[in-house]
Amino acid sequence: MAIAVEKSLLDMMKADGVVVGVALSGGKDSVSLLHYLKSQGIRLIAINVEHGIRGEESLADSAFVKELCASWDVPCLAFSVDAPAFSRERGYTLEQGARILRYEIFDSVLRERKCDYIALAHHLDDQIETVLMRIFRGTGIKGLVGMRQIGGRYLRPFLGVSRRDIDDYAEENSLEFRQDSTNDDVAYTRNFLRGEIATIKTRFPALGESIKRLCASAEESENFIAAYVPETQLKDGEVYIKTSDCANEAIFKRLVLNGAAALGVRQDIEERHLKIALSLAMTQSGKYAELPHGLSLHRQGEYLVLSRLDKPSEEEEIEFGVGDFPAFGINVSLIEGQDIPLDLKHKDALYLAADSVPCGAVIRRRRDGDKIEKFGGGSKSLGDFLTDKKVPLRKRDRIAVIAVGSDVLAAAGIDISRRCAVGKNCKAAYVVRLL
């Protein structure tokens, strides 16, 4: 069976110096994709993510992938995650949690330049399932576009290839692969749909081609609308949408979807969520609504502000020092006096005189009773201080502070206490930056 992949896509992957990472689970689809791309002379690495879902079976799948890559002389990057625990903690379904963790790894591999693109083994039957799932959830035009063959640095070479063609290819090339036992579990939405689609195809055998035409038509409409959508305004990790841009409902919906994507959420924003967002645009300042994956939308003056507020760290406090503190989202470094900038205003960091930070200082979240010394004299409750600084309520519980008891020496990303001010003869300073 000859697999047909668009020549332009193959040429892109074959370009000089290009390395393509193949998301390799060990299943028939991804093994076939790896074999096909290797046969085309494309420079490859494999990326395997063990999700911690199926115990020994999952570990055996990863072992199979490593052996296969070694026998085919393909470098393999292997990762393990705990999708069940992650999903429980964040309130995701197991499918959602596994997908989020998987793509976090893929994104990190791309950021570290271990490959130029990542090829995914999604095929035409996967596209049918995706589009139908979105329809059942109440999608708009953008959802009908389905998966794209090229989405940034993610490629889907098999997106126009049917499952039957892949089955034939694997058989003709005597490919060994692993079978995921959960593929038969109809508790998973995709598995349930897969069985129903097989039945539908007995009456409508050209379903795949019909879905392809639907996706192409929806993409034309989506591209037309996208040309009129203002650029996403990203500031301090939040997206700002002008309420004046909400007059046209189609454009407003794209602004929300683009904003969610800018914050890393590209799935599960449905039509009903967009309706909620639109109604919020018509309400008074201070109102807010919650969207999937920890997103929240606040009405703030003439803007709607889209934020991704993940659950704050449960770690109560840690000793202050130099280093990265990802649980609190800050980095602390120490510099000599001659390296302290002359102008400390409008910088991307806070500077604290090193000799003003006493032993026993800690990094923690803000607490009731916290106070801070103002530069204008006197002290003030941290809550009132943040009000003066116009820090929205939605951000306050997440702010990392450096404190001794209830005395706040610095509120990360906001300001420092007067007692930690850097003077002309300062010999050293701590530098606090947001990660």
C-alpha positions, -999 to +999 in steps of 0.1 A: +000+000+000+015+034-010+009+061+016+003+095+000+018+125+018+018+160+003+051+167-015+054+202-001+052+188+035+079+162+027+101+188+011+098+209+043+109+179+064+137+170+041+153+205+041+190+207+050+196+206+087+160+199+096+153+173+124+118+160+129+107+145+162+082+117+159+057+113+188+061+076+192+038+056+215+046+022+200+012+018+185+005+010+149-001+045+137+030+061+152+053+031+143+040+034+107+047+071+107+082+066+119+089+039+093+074+060+065+094+091+073+126+071+077+120+056+043+119+091+029+154+099+042+142+124+068+165+130+098+145+118+128+144+115+165+116+097+185+098+111+215+081+087+239+059+097+268+049+071+294+018+085+311+017+062+341-018+051+333-015+013+325+011+002+349+034-026+337+018-026+303+027+011+298+063+005+309+065-024+285+053-001+256+081+023+264+107-005+265+094-017+231+098+019+217+134+021+229+143-013+214+126-004+181+145+029+179+178+012+187+172-014+159+162+013+134+191+036+145+168+064+155+177+085+187+149+082+213+140+107+240+119+089+267+098+107+294+076+095+322+047+115+338+019+107+363-012+116+343-037+101+369-023+122+398-020+153+377-056+150+364-070+144+399-052+174+413-063+198+385-098+184+380-092+172+344-104+140+328-076+115+323-077+122+286-073+159+291-045+155+318-025+131+296-028+154+266-017+185+286+014+167+300+023+152+267+022+186+249+042+202+277+070+177+270+067+183+232+069+220+237+100+217+259+117+195+233+111+222+207+122+250+230+155+231+237+160+228+199+163+191+200+142+190+169+127+215+145+093+200+141+072+173+159+053+149+137+021+134+151+004+103+137-031+117+135-049+104+105-082+109+086-103+088+110-089+107+139-100+139+122-135+125+118-136+117+156-122+151+165-148+171+144-177+150+156-166+154+192-165+192+187-199+192+171-214+173+200-199+198+224-213+228+205-184+241+185-182+271+163-166+275+128-131+273+142-138+239+158-150+226+124-116+233+109-105+202+128-068+194+132-045+212+107-018+194+088+007+221+098+001+239+131+031+260+140+059+234+145+035+205+148+030+184+116+004+157+108+017+140+077-009+113+078-039+136+083-053+127+048-046+090+052-073+066+063-069+041+091-074+012+066-045+025+045-023+026+076-033-010+085-024-021+050+010-003+052+019-019+085+010-053+073+029-050+040+060-038+058+057-064+085+058-037+112+057-048+149+038-025+172+021-025+206-017-026+212-030-002+239-056-022+259-075+009+267-084+014+230-113-010+236-126+008+267-157+027+255-156+048+287-132+070+267-151+092+244-129+086+214-132+049+217-170+051+219-171+073+188-147+050+170-172+021+172-202+043+162-183+057+132-176+022+120-213+016+119-220+050+102-195+041+075-216+011+065-243+035+054-220+065+044-187+050+032-174+084+020-177+099+055-139+107+056-140+127+023-171+145+035-154+156+067-123+167+047-145+190+026-163+203+057-129+211+073-116+228+042-148+250+039-147+259+076-110+268+072-118+293+044-143+310+066-121+310+096-092+325+076-114+353+063-126+362+098-091+359+113-079+386+089-101+411+107-092+401+143-070+426+162-036+413+175-036+397+209-025+421+237-004+402+262+007+420+293+022+405+326+009+371+317-026+382+310-045+390+278-064+423+274-094+425+251-109+460+244-146+460+251-149+482+219-138+451+200-168+432+213-194+447+189-188+421+163-196+387+179-175+366+154-144+388+159-149+388+197-150+350+198-118+348+179-102+373+203-111+351+233-099+319+215-066+336+205-061+349+240-067+315+255-041+300+230-016+327+240-020+315+276-014+279+265-051+267+263-060+255+228-086+229+237-121+227+253-132+263+249-167+257+236-195+279+222-212+281+255-180+295+271-178+321+244-214+331+251-206+336+287-176+358+277-197+379+255-223+385+282-195+395+305-184+422+280-218+438+285-216+439+323-201+464+348-164+464+358-155+439+385-175+410+373-158+378+362-164+343+348-145+310+349-135+292+317-119+257+313-083+248+323-081+274+351-088+304+328-108+333+342-122+363+324-125+396+343-142+429+333-117+456+342-126+491+331-126+492+293-111+457+290-118+421+295-088+405+311-081+368+304-059+351+330-047+316+336-047+312+373-033+278+382-036+265+417-010+283+439+017+263+455+007+246+488+042+250+501+038+274+531+072+290+531+108+284+523+141+300+535+151+330+515+182+326+494+197+327+460+183+304+432+152+296+412+120+291+433+095+277+407+068+270+433+067+307+439+075+319+404+106+339+412+144+338+408+168+354+433+204+364+425+231+384+443+251+411+426+280+433+437+275+470+443+292+481+411+267+460+391+236+477+405+219+499+379+219+536+385+182+538+376+162+512+394+128+523+381+109+506+353+132+476+354+121+440+352+134+433+386+134+444+423+166+452+440+170+448+478+201+459+497+217+426+508+226+438+543+189+448+550+176+413+546+179+397+580+185+360+589+151+342+591+137+359+560+114+335+540+096+333+507+059+327+510+024+339+498+009+370+514-011+365+546-036+384+567-018+409+589+011+415+565+024+451+564+051+469+545+071+502+551+062+528+524+088+550+508+067+580+517+070+571+554+051+549+578+038+514+572+006+501+556-012+469+554-001+449+524-037+447+512-040+485+511-006+488+496-016+465+467-048+486+463-026+517+459-005+499+434-037+490+415-030+452+418-063+434+409-078+412+435-075+381+413-037+384+415-031+391+452-032+356+467-006+345+442+019+371+449+052+358+464+065+379+492+099+380+510+091+385+547+102+384+582+072+376+604+045+399+592+070+425+579+071+423+541+104+432+525+093+428+489+062+418+470+075+400+438+068+420+407+054+449+426+077+468+449+100+466+480+099+479+515+117+512+523+139+493+548+154+474+519+161+504+497+194+504+478+216+533+488+246+549+470+271+530+491+253+496+489+279+468+486+256+441+473+220+436+464+196+408+460+178+408+426+143+393+425+128+385+391+096+368+381+102+335+363 
